[in-house]
């Protein structure tokens, strides 16, 4: 199986909290508007500045959805708990021996 080196792009929504990496540090803000059908986002930073950035910009990271979910919660939403149950089953077998 060949894996892709590209990270999956986030579909930002109004109200999402994001971070933006710069050469001088991290800036935190909130998405206030979607432009060009979600291809670009307008960000209101904590210091009051507004900037428009491409949604696929690698410096922009999703911190928390407007609903309260984090980026990891969103990535693991469809993930089942079967893997954890398999490990527990093997551990139980080892303990019985």
Secondary structure, DSSP 8 states (H G I E B T S, - for coil): ----SS-------TT-EEEEEETTEEEEEEEEEEEGGGTEEEEEETTS-EEEEETT-TTEEEEE-TTS-BHHHHHTTT--SHHHHHHHHHHHHHHH-
